[in-house]
Amino acid sequence: MLILWQTILLNIQYHQINMDWRTLFPAFYPEKNDKEANRDNKCSKVEFADIGCGYGGLLVDLSPMFPDTLMVGMEIRLKVSDYVSDRVTALRTAHPGQYQNIHVIRTNAMKYLPNYFHKGQLNKMFSVS
Ligand SMILES: C[S@@+](CC[C@H](N)C(=O)[O-])C[C@H]1O[C@@H](n2cnc3c(N)ncnc32)[C@H](O)[C@@H]1O
């Protein structure tokens, strides 16, 4: 019986996805060779998640309201997530120093949401369906 429970528990453990958030939010992460910043653990963490972010309207609106908070949209449709990614890139180019705190991941949030974040990491989660 004990072995059966151990097997079940092992199988439902979430597999943490090793995300390199630096690629999405380079302005919020120190350079890899910035030993001082790395030692002080100055890396920010995503705190807001927009589940099924669609074309990213909520992220774009929230970005200037919470400029120090990292927010990620999760979108299952490839073309839509590509659109959001291009939209963020265009906004960052048009408004230097702004919109650095938002980006998108193409994923099935229903299936993989817990794999992206540590326990207690998210402060807000939005989902408009
Ligand atoms: C009704 S739209 C809402 C879009 C946006 N939140 C808004 O308010 O404009 C729902 C979005 O969720 C996405 N979606 C549906 N299931 C999803 C899933 N399992 N993981 C990630 N995104 C999903 C859809 O592709 C769609 O873009």
Ligand as a Chemical Component Dictionary entry (heavy atoms), coordinates in Angstrom:
data_LIG
# 
_chem_comp.id                   LIG 
_chem_comp.type                 NON-POLYMER 
_chem_comp.pdbx_formal_charge   0 
_chem_comp.three_letter_code    LIG 
# 
loop_
_chem_comp_atom.comp_id 
_chem_comp_atom.atom_id 
_chem_comp_atom.alt_atom_id 
_chem_comp_atom.type_symbol 
_chem_comp_atom.charge 
_chem_comp_atom.model_Cartn_x 
_chem_comp_atom.model_Cartn_y 
_chem_comp_atom.model_Cartn_z 
_chem_comp_atom.pdbx_ordinal 
LIG C1  C1  C 0  -12.316 34.738 -24.999 1  
LIG S1  S1  S 1  -10.611 34.891 -25.317 2  
LIG C2  C2  C 0  -10.184 36.165 -24.138 3  
LIG C3  C3  C 0  -8.938  36.890 -24.542 4  
LIG C4  C4  C 0  -8.478  37.976 -23.558 5  
LIG N1  N1  N 0  -8.295  37.456 -22.213 6  
LIG C5  C5  C 0  -9.426  39.130 -23.574 7  
LIG O1  O1  O 0  -10.087 39.356 -22.561 8  
LIG O2  O2  O -1 -9.505  39.829 -24.580 9  
LIG C6  C6  C 0  -9.904  33.426 -24.555 10 
LIG C7  C7  C 0  -8.472  33.192 -24.964 11 
LIG O3  O3  O 0  -7.963  32.112 -24.208 12 
LIG C8  C8  C 0  -7.172  31.296 -25.038 13 
LIG N2  N2  N 0  -7.140  29.956 -24.438 14 
LIG C9  C9  C 0  -8.153  29.032 -24.403 15 
LIG N3  N3  N 0  -7.778  27.924 -23.762 16 
LIG C10 C10 C 0  -6.484  28.144 -23.351 17 
LIG C11 C11 C 0  -5.542  27.357 -22.637 18 
LIG N4  N4  N 0  -5.831  26.137 -22.203 19 
LIG N5  N5  N 0  -4.301  27.878 -22.399 20 
LIG C12 C12 C 0  -4.000  29.111 -22.852 21 
LIG N6  N6  N 0  -4.852  29.904 -23.532 22 
LIG C13 C13 C 0  -6.077  29.429 -23.782 23 
LIG C14 C14 C 0  -7.856  31.373 -26.383 24 
LIG O4  O4  O 0  -6.981  31.039 -27.446 25 
LIG C15 C15 C 0  -8.307  32.831 -26.410 26 
LIG O5  O5  O 0  -7.340  33.665 -27.003 27 
# 
loop_
_chem_comp_bond.comp_id 
_chem_comp_bond.atom_id_1 
_chem_comp_bond.atom_id_2 
_chem_comp_bond.value_order 
_chem_comp_bond.pdbx_ordinal 
LIG C1  S1  SING 1  
LIG S1  C2  SING 2  
LIG S1  C6  SING 3  
LIG C2  C3  SING 4  
LIG C3  C4  SING 5  
LIG C4  N1  SING 6  
LIG C4  C5  SING 7  
LIG C5  O1  DOUB 8  
LIG C5  O2  SING 9  
LIG C6  C7  SING 10 
LIG C7  O3  SING 11 
LIG C7  C15 SING 12 
LIG O3  C8  SING 13 
LIG C8  N2  SING 14 
LIG C8  C14 SING 15 
LIG N2  C9  SING 16 
LIG N2  C13 SING 17 
LIG C9  N3  DOUB 18 
LIG N3  C10 SING 19 
LIG C10 C11 SING 20 
LIG C10 C13 DOUB 21 
LIG C11 N4  SING 22 
LIG C11 N5  DOUB 23 
LIG N5  C12 SING 24 
LIG C12 N6  DOUB 25 
LIG N6  C13 SING 26 
LIG C14 O4  SING 27 
LIG C14 C15 SING 28 
LIG C15 O5  SING 29 
# 
